[in-house]
Amino acid sequence: MPKMKSNSGAAKRFSKTGSGKWKRNNAFGQHILTKKSPKRKRNIRGSELVARSDAKALTRLIPGL
């Protein structure tokens, strides 16, 4: 049986933490930044953890990690 292929787009966007949770970057931070407040842009800059309900689907998309 061949190896499972991971979704390369998902593999670039998500990474696993040391405790096994999934980490992601926030959206809306790449362009049209002039109308966004400094506080909003600051909060977008960081990363967040993926919700537990979505993490199950990620393990199917990225089986190697």
N, C-alpha and C positions, 0 to 999 in steps of 0.2 A: 504494500500500500504506500503511495507516495506521501511526501510531507505535505502538511497543510500550508497553504500560502497565506501570509498575513496581508491585510489591507494596507498597502504602503502609505496611502493618504492618512489613515488613522494612526499608523505607527509614527508618522512625523509630528502629529498634533498632540499625542498623549504620551505620558511617561508614568512609570510606576514609582511610588515612594518606597522608602525602606520598610514601612509597615504593611505594604501591599495594596494601598489605596491608589487610585488613579488621579493624576494631576493634569490640569488643562490650563490654557491661557484664556483670558477674557476676550470677548468679541468687541467690535466697534472702536478699536483703537488705532486703525491704520490710516484713515483719511477723513476728510471733512471735520477737522479738529477745531476749526476756528469758532464754530458755534457752540462747542461743548465747554462747560465750565472747568476751571482748573481742578476743582475737587473731583469732578467726574473723570477727568483724564488721569488723575493720580490713582483713583480706584481701579481704572481699567488696566493700568500698568502691571499690577500684580497678577498672580495666578491663583486658581481655586482648585478645590477637589471636586471630582465628578460625583454626582449624586449616586447613592447606593443602587437606586432603581435602574440607572443607566450603566452602571459598572458591569453588570452581567453581560450586556450586549458587547462591551469592549473586549471581554475575554474571548469572545467568539471571533471578533475582528482581528485581534492581535494574539494569536495563540502562543507565540514564542516567549512572550514576556511573563 
